[in-house]
Amino acid sequence: MVHGLLDAKAVGKLLGVNPRTIYKWHREGLIRGVRFSRLIRFKPSAIDTFLKREGILREKGTAE
């Protein structure tokens, strides 16, 4: 489990996509982020929510 806030580069690495894609998904409202001035950081729980909503990650205790 990842703790703390992640930048787009770290999220991109976790998901196997370019950080620009993470920013695009954020602009489109697919991934929630926290803005600190010009910086955007992402909570691990927001990434989990995105993955579950997109059907990439299953809920704990559910079978396929």
PDB file of N, CA, C, O and CB in Angstrom:
ATOM      1  N   MET A   1       0.843  -1.187   0.000  1.00  0.00           N
ATOM      2  CA  MET A   1       0.000   0.000   0.000  1.00  0.00           C
ATOM      3  C   MET A   1       0.880   1.239   0.000  1.00  0.00           C
ATOM      4  O   MET A   1       1.890   1.300   0.701  1.00  0.00           O
ATOM      5  CB  MET A   1      -0.955   0.004   1.217  1.00  0.00           C
ATOM      6  N   VAL A   2       0.490   2.209  -0.782  1.00  0.00           N
ATOM      7  CA  VAL A   2       1.223   3.469  -0.885  1.00  0.00           C
ATOM      8  C   VAL A   2       0.586   4.476   0.058  1.00  0.00           C
ATOM      9  O   VAL A   2      -0.637   4.597   0.115  1.00  0.00           O
ATOM     10  CB  VAL A   2       1.231   4.005  -2.351  1.00  0.00           C
ATOM     11  N   HIS A   3       1.420   5.196   0.795  1.00  0.00           N
ATOM     12  CA  HIS A   3       0.912   6.206   1.730  1.00  0.00           C
ATOM     13  C   HIS A   3       1.347   7.592   1.262  1.00  0.00           C
ATOM     14  O   HIS A   3       2.349   7.734   0.561  1.00  0.00           O
ATOM     15  CB  HIS A   3       1.419   5.932   3.181  1.00  0.00           C
ATOM     16  N   GLY A   4       0.591   8.601   1.651  1.00  0.00           N
ATOM     17  CA  GLY A   4       0.939   9.965   1.291  1.00  0.00           C
ATOM     18  C   GLY A   4       0.392  10.346  -0.072  1.00  0.00           C
ATOM     19  O   GLY A   4      -0.305   9.563  -0.718  1.00  0.00           O
ATOM     20  N   LEU A   5       0.715  11.552  -0.499  1.00  0.00           N
ATOM     21  CA  LEU A   5       0.246  12.054  -1.782  1.00  0.00           C
ATOM     22  C   LEU A   5       1.257  11.737  -2.878  1.00  0.00           C
ATOM     23  O   LEU A   5       2.466  11.753  -2.645  1.00  0.00           O
ATOM     24  CB  LEU A   5      -0.009  13.567  -1.709  1.00  0.00           C
ATOM     25  N   LEU A   6       0.753  11.453  -4.062  1.00  0.00           N
ATOM     26  CA  LEU A   6       1.597  11.083  -5.197  1.00  0.00           C
ATOM     27  C   LEU A   6       1.538  12.164  -6.271  1.00  0.00           C
ATOM     28  O   LEU A   6       0.502  12.801  -6.465  1.00  0.00           O
ATOM     29  CB  LEU A   6       1.162   9.722  -5.780  1.00  0.00           C
ATOM     30  N   ASP A   7       2.648  12.365  -6.961  1.00  0.00           N
ATOM     31  CA  ASP A   7       2.624  13.282  -8.100  1.00  0.00           C
ATOM     32  C   ASP A   7       2.237  12.496  -9.353  1.00  0.00           C
ATOM     33  O   ASP A   7       2.132  11.271  -9.314  1.00  0.00           O
ATOM     34  CB  ASP A   7       4.012  13.988  -8.288  1.00  0.00           C
ATOM     35  N   ALA A   8       2.027  13.200 -10.452  1.00  0.00           N
ATOM     36  CA  ALA A   8       1.580  12.559 -11.690  1.00  0.00           C
ATOM     37  C   ALA A   8       2.613  11.559 -12.212  1.00  0.00           C
ATOM     38  O   ALA A   8       2.254  10.542 -12.806  1.00  0.00           O
ATOM     39  CB  ALA A   8       1.293  13.617 -12.756  1.00  0.00           C
ATOM     40  N   LYS A   9       3.874  11.847 -11.994  1.00  0.00           N
ATOM     41  CA  LYS A   9       4.918  10.930 -12.444  1.00  0.00           C
ATOM     42  C   LYS A   9       4.814   9.590 -11.715  1.00  0.00           C
ATOM     43  O   LYS A   9       4.926   8.535 -12.339  1.00  0.00           O
ATOM     44  CB  LYS A   9       6.309  11.549 -12.224  1.00  0.00           C
ATOM     45  N   ALA A  10       4.602   9.628 -10.409  1.00  0.00           N
ATOM     46  CA  ALA A  10       4.478   8.394  -9.629  1.00  0.00           C
ATOM     47  C   ALA A  10       3.215   7.627  -9.997  1.00  0.00           C
ATOM     48  O   ALA A  10       3.244   6.402 -10.112  1.00  0.00           O
ATOM     49  CB  ALA A  10       4.478   8.709  -8.133  1.00  0.00           C
ATOM     50  N   VAL A  11       2.108   8.340 -10.182  1.00  0.00           N
ATOM     51  CA  VAL A  11       0.852   7.690 -10.570  1.00  0.00           C
ATOM     52  C   VAL A  11       0.993   7.073 -11.956  1.00  0.00           C
ATOM     53  O   VAL A  11       0.544   5.951 -12.192  1.00  0.00           O
ATOM     54  CB  VAL A  11      -0.323   8.701 -10.545  1.00  0.00           C
ATOM     55  N   GLY A  12       1.616   7.807 -12.869  1.00  0.00           N
ATOM     56  CA  GLY A  12       1.843   7.283 -14.208  1.00  0.00           C
ATOM     57  C   GLY A  12       2.675   6.014 -14.197  1.00  0.00           C
ATOM     58  O   GLY A  12       2.402   5.071 -14.939  1.00  0.00           O
ATOM     59  N   LYS A  13       3.687   6.001 -13.352  1.00  0.00           N
ATOM     60  CA  LYS A  13       4.532   4.813 -13.232  1.00  0.00           C
ATOM     61  C   LYS A  13       3.729   3.631 -12.693  1.00  0.00           C
ATOM     62  O   LYS A  13       3.871   2.508 -13.177  1.00  0.00           O
ATOM     63  CB  LYS A  13       5.736   5.098 -12.317  1.00  0.00           C
ATOM     64  N   LEU A  14       2.891   3.882 -11.696  1.00  0.00           N
ATOM     65  CA  LEU A  14       2.053   2.817 -11.130  1.00  0.00           C
ATOM     66  C   LEU A  14       1.083   2.246 -12.160  1.00  0.00           C
ATOM     67  O   LEU A  14       0.847   1.039 -12.199  1.00  0.00           O
ATOM     68  CB  LEU A  14       1.274   3.343  -9.929  1.00  0.00           C
ATOM     69  N   LEU A  15       0.520   3.126 -12.996  1.00  0.00           N
ATOM     70  CA  LEU A  15      -0.503   2.704 -13.953  1.00  0.00           C
ATOM     71  C   LEU A  15       0.059   2.370 -15.329  1.00  0.00           C
ATOM     72  O   LEU A  15      -0.660   1.866 -16.192  1.00  0.00           O
ATOM     73  CB  LEU A  15      -1.540   3.779 -14.091  1.00  0.00           C
ATOM     74  N   GLY A  16       1.339   2.649 -15.532  1.00  0.00           N
ATOM     75  CA  GLY A  16       1.960   2.350 -16.811  1.00  0.00           C
ATOM     76  C   GLY A  16       1.565   3.297 -17.930  1.00  0.00           C
ATOM     77  O   GLY A  16       1.491   2.903 -19.094  1.00  0.00           O
ATOM     78  N   VAL A  17       1.310   4.561 -17.567  1.00  0.00           N
ATOM     79  CA  VAL A  17       0.957   5.575 -18.554  1.00  0.00           C
ATOM     80  C   VAL A  17       1.833   6.809 -18.351  1.00  0.00           C
ATOM     81  O   VAL A  17       2.481   6.961 -17.315  1.00  0.00           O
ATOM     82  CB  VAL A  17      -0.547   5.946 -18.455  1.00  0.00           C
ATOM     83  N   ASN A  18       1.844   7.673 -19.338  1.00  0.00           N
ATOM     84  CA  ASN A  18       2.592   8.914 -19.288  1.00  0.00           C
ATOM     85  C   ASN A  18       1.959   9.861 -18.262  1.00  0.00           C
ATOM     86  O   ASN A  18       0.734   9.899 -18.145  1.00  0.00           O
ATOM     87  CB  ASN A  18       2.644   9.571 -20.686  1.00  0.00           C
ATOM     88  N   PRO A  19       2.765  10.626 -17.519  1.00  0.00           N
ATOM     89  CA  PRO A  19       2.195  11.600 -16.583  1.00  0.00           C
ATOM     90  C   PRO A  19       1.217  12.576 -17.238  1.00  0.00           C
ATOM     91  O   PRO A  19       0.281  13.039 -16.585  1.00  0.00           O
ATOM     92  CB  PRO A  19       3.304  12.377 -15.928  1.00  0.00           C
ATOM     93  N   ARG A  20       1.421  12.894 -18.513  1.00  0.00           N
ATOM     94  CA  ARG A  20       0.473  13.785 -19.210  1.00  0.00           C
ATOM     95  C   ARG A  20      -0.922  13.166 -19.255  1.00  0.00           C
ATOM     96  O   ARG A  20      -1.926  13.875 -19.187  1.00  0.00           O
ATOM     97  CB  ARG A  20       0.963  14.085 -20.649  1.00  0.00           C
ATOM     98  N   THR A  21      -0.978  11.846 -19.370  1.00  0.00           N
ATOM     99  CA  THR A  21      -2.266  11.156 -19.368  1.00  0.00           C
ATOM    100  C   THR A  21      -2.952  11.328 -18.016  1.00  0.00           C
ATOM    101  O   THR A  21      -4.169  11.498 -17.949  1.00  0.00           O
ATOM    102  CB  THR A  21      -2.083   9.657 -19.693  1.00  0.00           C
ATOM    103  N   ILE A  22      -2.171  11.283 -16.944  1.00  0.00           N
ATOM    104  CA  ILE A  22      -2.726  11.473 -15.594  1.00  0.00           C
ATOM    105  C   ILE A  22      -3.314  12.869 -15.481  1.00  0.00           C
ATOM    106  O   ILE A  22      -4.414  13.032 -14.954  1.00  0.00           O
ATOM    107  CB  ILE A  22      -1.637  11.251 -14.503  1.00  0.00           C
ATOM    108  N   TYR A  23      -2.598  13.886 -15.967  1.00  0.00           N
ATOM    109  CA  TYR A  23      -3.123  15.254 -15.934  1.00  0.00           C
ATOM    110  C   TYR A  23      -4.387  15.380 -16.790  1.00  0.00           C
ATOM    111  O   TYR A  23      -5.330  16.072 -16.405  1.00  0.00           O
ATOM    112  CB  TYR A  23      -2.053  16.250 -16.421  1.00  0.00           C
ATOM    113  N   LYS A  24      -4.408  14.728 -17.925  1.00  0.00           N
ATOM    114  CA  LYS A  24      -5.586  14.749 -18.803  1.00  0.00           C
ATOM    115  C   LYS A  24      -6.781  14.126 -18.087  1.00  0.00           C
ATOM    116  O   LYS A  24      -7.874  14.693 -18.085  1.00  0.00           O
ATOM    117  CB  LYS A  24      -5.300  13.995 -20.130  1.00  0.00           C
ATOM    118  N   TRP A  25      -6.571  12.961 -17.482  1.00  0.00           N
ATOM    119  CA  TRP A  25      -7.657  12.301 -16.750  1.00  0.00           C
ATOM    120  C   TRP A  25      -8.141  13.176 -15.600  1.00  0.00           C
ATOM    121  O   TRP A  25      -9.332  13.194 -15.290  1.00  0.00           O
ATOM    122  CB  TRP A  25      -7.197  10.931 -16.217  1.00  0.00           C
ATOM    123  N   HIS A  26      -7.220  13.901 -14.966  1.00  0.00           N
ATOM    124  CA  HIS A  26      -7.602  14.812 -13.884  1.00  0.00           C
ATOM    125  C   HIS A  26      -8.464  15.950 -14.427  1.00  0.00           C
ATOM    126  O   HIS A  26      -9.495  16.280 -13.841  1.00  0.00           O
ATOM    127  CB  HIS A  26      -6.346  15.378 -13.180  1.00  0.00           C
ATOM    128  N   ARG A  27      -8.051  16.549 -15.541  1.00  0.00           N
ATOM    129  CA  ARG A  27      -8.845  17.631 -16.160  1.00  0.00           C
ATOM    130  C   ARG A  27     -10.236  17.142 -16.553  1.00  0.00           C
ATOM    131  O   ARG A  27     -11.216  17.880 -16.446  1.00  0.00           O
ATOM    132  CB  ARG A  27      -8.118  18.190 -17.402  1.00  0.00           C
ATOM    133  N   GLU A  28     -10.314  15.896 -17.009  1.00  0.00           N
ATOM    134  CA  GLU A  28     -11.598  15.323 -17.424  1.00  0.00           C
ATOM    135  C   GLU A  28     -12.443  14.852 -16.245  1.00  0.00           C
ATOM    136  O   GLU A  28     -13.583  14.426 -16.431  1.00  0.00           O
ATOM    137  CB  GLU A  28     -11.364  14.165 -18.369  1.00  0.00           C
ATOM    138  N   GLY A  29     -11.894  14.924 -15.034  1.00  0.00           N
ATOM    139  CA  GLY A  29     -12.639  14.531 -13.843  1.00  0.00           C
ATOM    140  C   GLY A  29     -12.613  13.042 -13.547  1.00  0.00           C
ATOM    141  O   GLY A  29     -13.383  12.567 -12.712  1.00  0.00           O
ATOM    142  N   LEU A  30     -11.744  12.297 -14.214  1.00  0.00           N
ATOM    143  CA  LEU A  30     -11.678  10.859 -13.978  1.00  0.00           C
ATOM    144  C   LEU A  30     -10.908  10.502 -12.714  1.00  0.00           C
ATOM    145  O   LEU A  30     -11.229   9.522 -12.042  1.00  0.00           O
ATOM    146  CB  LEU A  30     -11.046  10.178 -15.159  1.00  0.00           C
ATOM    147  N   ILE A  31      -9.892  11.299 -12.393  1.00  0.00           N
ATOM    148  CA  ILE A  31      -9.096  11.089 -11.180  1.00  0.00           C
ATOM    149  C   ILE A  31      -9.109  12.386 -10.381  1.00  0.00           C
ATOM    150  O   ILE A  31      -8.765  13.451 -10.894  1.00  0.00           O
ATOM    151  CB  ILE A  31      -7.622  10.648 -11.523  1.00  0.00           C
ATOM    152  N   ARG A  32      -9.509  12.281  -9.124  1.00  0.00           N
ATOM    153  CA  ARG A  32      -9.512  13.468  -8.266  1.00  0.00           C
ATOM    154  C   ARG A  32      -8.110  13.737  -7.757  1.00  0.00           C
ATOM    155  O   ARG A  32      -7.363  12.815  -7.429  1.00  0.00           O
ATOM    156  CB  ARG A  32     -10.489  13.295  -7.084  1.00  0.00           C
ATOM    157  N   GLY A  33      -7.767  15.000  -7.696  1.00  0.00           N
ATOM    158  CA  GLY A  33      -6.460  15.405  -7.196  1.00  0.00           C
ATOM    159  C   GLY A  33      -6.589  16.591  -6.257  1.00  0.00           C
ATOM    160  O   GLY A  33      -7.635  17.236  -6.176  1.00  0.00           O
ATOM    161  N   VAL A  34      -5.508  16.859  -5.556  1.00  0.00           N
ATOM    162  CA  VAL A  34      -5.456  17.983  -4.621  1.00  0.00           C
ATOM    163  C   VAL A  34      -4.464  18.995  -5.194  1.00  0.00           C
ATOM    164  O   VAL A  34      -3.320  18.654  -5.492  1.00  0.00           O
ATOM    165  CB  VAL A  34      -5.035  17.516  -3.160  1.00  0.00           C
ATOM    166  N   ARG A  35      -4.911  20.229  -5.345  1.00  0.00           N
ATOM    167  CA  ARG A  35      -4.050  21.257  -5.921  1.00  0.00           C
ATOM    168  C   ARG A  35      -3.393  22.071  -4.803  1.00  0.00           C
ATOM    169  O   ARG A  35      -4.052  22.546  -3.878  1.00  0.00           O
ATOM    170  CB  ARG A  35      -4.861  22.183  -6.867  1.00  0.00           C
ATOM    171  N   PHE A  36      -2.073  22.213  -4.924  1.00  0.00           N
ATOM    172  CA  PHE A  36      -1.286  23.074  -4.044  1.00  0.00           C
ATOM    173  C   PHE A  36      -0.623  24.101  -4.948  1.00  0.00           C
ATOM    174  O   PHE A  36       0.415  23.825  -5.550  1.00  0.00           O
ATOM    175  CB  PHE A  36      -0.216  22.254  -3.194  1.00  0.00           C
ATOM    176  N   SER A  37      -1.214  25.279  -5.045  1.00  0.00           N
ATOM    177  CA  SER A  37      -0.737  26.312  -5.955  1.00  0.00           C
ATOM    178  C   SER A  37      -0.755  25.751  -7.373  1.00  0.00           C
ATOM    179  O   SER A  37      -1.836  25.507  -7.909  1.00  0.00           O
ATOM    180  CB  SER A  37       0.695  26.798  -5.561  1.00  0.00           C
ATOM    181  N   ARG A  38       0.392  25.540  -7.993  1.00  0.00           N
ATOM    182  CA  ARG A  38       0.436  25.002  -9.355  1.00  0.00           C
ATOM    183  C   ARG A  38       0.616  23.487  -9.383  1.00  0.00           C
ATOM    184  O   ARG A  38       0.560  22.879 -10.451  1.00  0.00           O
ATOM    185  CB  ARG A  38       1.558  25.657 -10.131  1.00  0.00           C
ATOM    186  N   LEU A  39       0.828  22.881  -8.235  1.00  0.00           N
ATOM    187  CA  LEU A  39       1.082  21.441  -8.160  1.00  0.00           C
ATOM    188  C   LEU A  39      -0.208  20.675  -7.935  1.00  0.00           C
ATOM    189  O   LEU A  39      -1.101  21.145  -7.231  1.00  0.00           O
ATOM    190  CB  LEU A  39       2.080  21.125  -7.043  1.00  0.00           C
ATOM    191  N   ILE A  40      -0.305  19.502  -8.531  1.00  0.00           N
ATOM    192  CA  ILE A  40      -1.446  18.619  -8.296  1.00  0.00           C
ATOM    193  C   ILE A  40      -0.897  17.318  -7.733  1.00  0.00           C
ATOM    194  O   ILE A  40       0.032  16.732  -8.289  1.00  0.00           O
ATOM    195  CB  ILE A  40      -2.279  18.371  -9.614  1.00  0.00           C
ATOM    196  N   ARG A  41      -1.472  16.877  -6.638  1.00  0.00           N
ATOM    197  CA  ARG A  41      -1.074  15.618  -6.014  1.00  0.00           C
ATOM    198  C   ARG A  41      -2.308  14.728  -5.905  1.00  0.00           C
ATOM    199  O   ARG A  41      -3.440  15.211  -5.858  1.00  0.00           O
ATOM    200  CB  ARG A  41      -0.425  15.859  -4.608  1.00  0.00           C
ATOM    201  N   PHE A  42      -2.070  13.445  -5.866  1.00  0.00           N
ATOM    202  CA  PHE A  42      -3.151  12.471  -5.890  1.00  0.00           C
ATOM    203  C   PHE A  42      -3.076  11.556  -4.676  1.00  0.00           C
ATOM    204  O   PHE A  42      -2.009  11.049  -4.327  1.00  0.00           O
ATOM    205  CB  PHE A  42      -3.104  11.648  -7.179  1.00  0.00           C
ATOM    206  N   LYS A  43      -4.222  11.355  -4.040  1.00  0.00           N
ATOM    207  CA  LYS A  43      -4.300  10.425  -2.921  1.00  0.00           C
ATOM    208  C   LYS A  43      -4.363   9.006  -3.472  1.00  0.00           C
ATOM    209  O   LYS A  43      -5.031   8.766  -4.478  1.00  0.00           O
ATOM    210  CB  LYS A  43      -5.534  10.729  -2.017  1.00  0.00           C
ATOM    211  N   PRO A  44      -3.679   8.068  -2.832  1.00  0.00           N
ATOM    212  CA  PRO A  44      -3.777   6.674  -3.276  1.00  0.00           C
ATOM    213  C   PRO A  44      -5.220   6.181  -3.330  1.00  0.00           C
ATOM    214  O   PRO A  44      -5.567   5.376  -4.195  1.00  0.00           O
ATOM    215  CB  PRO A  44      -2.968   5.777  -2.355  1.00  0.00           C
ATOM    216  N   SER A  45      -6.059   6.654  -2.416  1.00  0.00           N
ATOM    217  CA  SER A  45      -7.466   6.229  -2.412  1.00  0.00           C
ATOM    218  C   SER A  45      -8.188   6.726  -3.674  1.00  0.00           C
ATOM    219  O   SER A  45      -9.103   6.061  -4.160  1.00  0.00           O
ATOM    220  CB  SER A  45      -8.186   6.756  -1.141  1.00  0.00           C
ATOM    221  N   ALA A  46      -7.788   7.883  -4.207  1.00  0.00           N
ATOM    222  CA  ALA A  46      -8.398   8.392  -5.442  1.00  0.00           C
ATOM    223  C   ALA A  46      -8.005   7.512  -6.627  1.00  0.00           C
ATOM    224  O   ALA A  46      -8.800   7.298  -7.541  1.00  0.00           O
ATOM    225  CB  ALA A  46      -7.971   9.861  -5.700  1.00  0.00           C
ATOM    226  N   ILE A  47      -6.781   7.007  -6.603  1.00  0.00           N
ATOM    227  CA  ILE A  47      -6.325   6.107  -7.662  1.00  0.00           C
ATOM    228  C   ILE A  47      -7.085   4.789  -7.573  1.00  0.00           C
ATOM    229  O   ILE A  47      -7.519   4.253  -8.593  1.00  0.00           O
ATOM    230  CB  ILE A  47      -4.794   5.863  -7.563  1.00  0.00           C
ATOM    231  N   ASP A  48      -7.250   4.263  -6.356  1.00  0.00           N
ATOM    232  CA  ASP A  48      -8.033   3.029  -6.158  1.00  0.00           C
ATOM    233  C   ASP A  48      -9.463   3.207  -6.659  1.00  0.00           C
ATOM    234  O   ASP A  48     -10.001   2.327  -7.330  1.00  0.00           O
ATOM    235  CB  ASP A  48      -8.044   2.626  -4.665  1.00  0.00           C
ATOM    236  N   THR A  49     -10.076   4.337  -6.335  1.00  0.00           N
ATOM    237  CA  THR A  49     -11.436   4.618  -6.779  1.00  0.00           C
ATOM    238  C   THR A  49     -11.520   4.633  -8.298  1.00  0.00           C
ATOM    239  O   THR A  49     -12.440   4.058  -8.879  1.00  0.00           O
ATOM    240  CB  THR A  49     -11.918   5.952  -6.211  1.00  0.00           C
ATOM    241  N   PHE A  50     -10.566   5.287  -8.936  1.00  0.00           N
ATOM    242  CA  PHE A  50     -10.518   5.335 -10.396  1.00  0.00           C
ATOM    243  C   PHE A  50     -10.416   3.924 -10.975  1.00  0.00           C
ATOM    244  O   PHE A  50     -11.155   3.575 -11.896  1.00  0.00           O
ATOM    245  CB  PHE A  50      -9.329   6.196 -10.871  1.00  0.00           C
ATOM    246  N   LEU A  51      -9.516   3.124 -10.444  1.00  0.00           N
ATOM    247  CA  LEU A  51      -9.307   1.770 -10.961  1.00  0.00           C
ATOM    248  C   LEU A  51     -10.544   0.896 -10.771  1.00  0.00           C
ATOM    249  O   LEU A  51     -10.893   0.114 -11.656  1.00  0.00           O
ATOM    250  CB  LEU A  51      -8.106   1.124 -10.276  1.00  0.00           C
ATOM    251  N   LYS A  52     -11.203   1.022  -9.632  1.00  0.00           N
ATOM    252  CA  LYS A  52     -12.424   0.243  -9.375  1.00  0.00           C
ATOM    253  C   LYS A  52     -13.548   0.684 -10.302  1.00  0.00           C
ATOM    254  O   LYS A  52     -14.266  -0.155 -10.846  1.00  0.00           O
ATOM    255  CB  LYS A  52     -12.864   0.390  -7.904  1.00  0.00           C
ATOM    256  N   ARG A  53     -13.706   1.983 -10.486  1.00  0.00           N
ATOM    257  CA  ARG A  53     -14.760   2.509 -11.342  1.00  0.00           C
ATOM    258  C   ARG A  53     -14.556   2.086 -12.797  1.00  0.00           C
ATOM    259  O   ARG A  53     -15.522   1.823 -13.513  1.00  0.00           O
ATOM    260  CB  ARG A  53     -14.812   4.033 -11.238  1.00  0.00           C
ATOM    261  N   GLU A  54     -13.314   2.023 -13.223  1.00  0.00           N
ATOM    262  CA  GLU A  54     -13.005   1.633 -14.592  1.00  0.00           C
ATOM    263  C   GLU A  54     -12.982   0.115 -14.771  1.00  0.00           C
ATOM    264  O   GLU A  54     -12.772  -0.376 -15.880  1.00  0.00           O
ATOM    265  CB  GLU A  54     -11.672   2.218 -15.006  1.00  0.00           C
ATOM    266  N   GLY A  55     -13.197  -0.630 -13.680  1.00  0.00           N
ATOM    267  CA  GLY A  55     -13.229  -2.089 -13.765  1.00  0.00           C
ATOM    268  C   GLY A  55     -11.857  -2.726 -13.849  1.00  0.00           C
ATOM    269  O   GLY A  55     -11.731  -3.887 -14.241  1.00  0.00           O
ATOM    270  N   ILE A  56     -10.831  -1.981 -13.487  1.00  0.00           N
ATOM    271  CA  ILE A  56      -9.466  -2.497 -13.548  1.00  0.00           C
ATOM    272  C   ILE A  56      -9.101  -3.193 -12.237  1.00  0.00           C
ATOM    273  O   ILE A  56      -8.319  -4.144 -12.237  1.00  0.00           O
ATOM    274  CB  ILE A  56      -8.470  -1.358 -13.847  1.00  0.00           C
ATOM    275  N   LEU A  57      -9.650  -2.734 -11.144  1.00  0.00           N
ATOM    276  CA  LEU A  57      -9.375  -3.283  -9.831  1.00  0.00           C
ATOM    277  C   LEU A  57     -10.684  -3.733  -9.211  1.00  0.00           C
ATOM    278  O   LEU A  57     -11.658  -2.980  -9.179  1.00  0.00           O
ATOM    279  CB  LEU A  57      -8.658  -2.251  -8.931  1.00  0.00           C
ATOM    280  N   ARG A  58     -10.703  -4.965  -8.716  1.00  0.00           N
ATOM    281  CA  ARG A  58     -11.912  -5.477  -8.075  1.00  0.00           C
ATOM    282  C   ARG A  58     -11.955  -5.073  -6.604  1.00  0.00           C
ATOM    283  O   ARG A  58     -10.918  -4.846  -5.980  1.00  0.00           O
ATOM    284  CB  ARG A  58     -11.986  -7.006  -8.208  1.00  0.00           C
ATOM    285  N   GLU A  59     -13.152  -4.987  -6.068  1.00  0.00           N
ATOM    286  CA  GLU A  59     -13.338  -4.747  -4.644  1.00  0.00           C
ATOM    287  C   GLU A  59     -12.813  -5.968  -3.889  1.00  0.00           C
ATOM    288  O   GLU A  59     -12.848  -7.082  -4.411  1.00  0.00           O
ATOM    289  CB  GLU A  59     -14.848  -4.468  -4.301  1.00  0.00           C
ATOM    290  N   LYS A  60     -12.331  -5.762  -2.674  1.00  0.00           N
ATOM    291  CA  LYS A  60     -11.892  -6.881  -1.855  1.00  0.00           C
ATOM    292  C   LYS A  60     -13.066  -7.816  -1.577  1.00  0.00           C
ATOM    293  O   LYS A  60     -14.176  -7.381  -1.269  1.00  0.00           O
ATOM    294  CB  LYS A  60     -11.274  -6.381  -0.535  1.00  0.00           C
ATOM    295  N   GLY A  61     -12.787  -9.104  -1.694  1.00  0.00           N
ATOM    296  CA  GLY A  61     -13.799 -10.084  -1.359  1.00  0.00           C
ATOM    297  C   GLY A  61     -14.808 -10.371  -2.452  1.00  0.00           C
ATOM    298  O   GLY A  61     -15.776 -11.095  -2.219  1.00  0.00           O
ATOM    299  N   THR A  62     -14.606  -9.816  -3.651  1.00  0.00           N
ATOM    300  CA  THR A  62     -15.538 -10.112  -4.738  1.00  0.00           C
ATOM    301  C   THR A  62     -14.873 -11.035  -5.730  1.00  0.00           C
ATOM    302  O   THR A  62     -13.675 -10.926  -5.989  1.00  0.00           O
ATOM    303  CB  THR A  62     -16.012  -8.821  -5.435  1.00  0.00           C
ATOM    304  N   ALA A  63     -15.637 -11.927  -6.274  1.00  0.00           N
ATOM    305  CA  ALA A  63     -15.126 -12.861  -7.282  1.00  0.00           C
ATOM    306  C   ALA A  63     -15.415 -12.314  -8.672  1.00  0.00           C
ATOM    307  O   ALA A  63     -16.311 -11.492  -8.858  1.00  0.00           O
ATOM    308  CB  ALA A  63     -15.758 -14.271  -7.110  1.00  0.00           C
ATOM    309  N   GLU A  64     -14.647 -12.781  -9.635  1.00  0.00           N
ATOM    310  CA  GLU A  64     -14.877 -12.359 -11.020  1.00  0.00           C
ATOM    311  C   GLU A  64     -16.096 -13.028 -11.587  1.00  0.00           C
ATOM    312  O   GLU A  64     -16.448 -12.795 -12.743  1.00  0.00           O
ATOM    313  CB  GLU A  64     -13.669 -12.664 -11.890  1.00  0.00           C
TER     314      GLU A  64
END
